[in-house]
Amino acid sequence: MEIFINGLLIARGEVVVVNERFGIRVTDVIDPMEIIRQKAME
């Protein structure tokens, strides 16, 4: 699963179920410099 904030990719994760509730386990946080590059390309 890809996690976006304001249209920018900030992390990747996987869906998990804990006590019959859904959540997201973050597995990879995008490098801040890559986020800045994404923003510059808008």
LINHU-V671046 format. One record per pair of residues at least 6 apart in sequence whose ideal C-beta (glycine too) atoms are under 8 Angstrom apart, sorted by the first residue. I is the first residue (numbers start at 1). J is the second residue. Records with the same first field share a line. If there is no record, write none. Layout:
I->J + J
//
This chain:
1->12 + 13 + 14 + 15 + 24
2->9 + 11 + 12
3->9 + 10 + 11 + 12 + 13 + 24 + 26
4->10
7->42
8->35 + 38 + 39
9->30 + 35 + 38
10->29 + 30 + 35
11->26 + 28 + 29 + 30
12->26 + 27 + 28 + 30
13->24 + 25 + 26 + 27 + 28
14->24 + 25 + 27
15->22 + 23 + 24 + 25
16->22 + 23 + 24 + 25
17->23
//
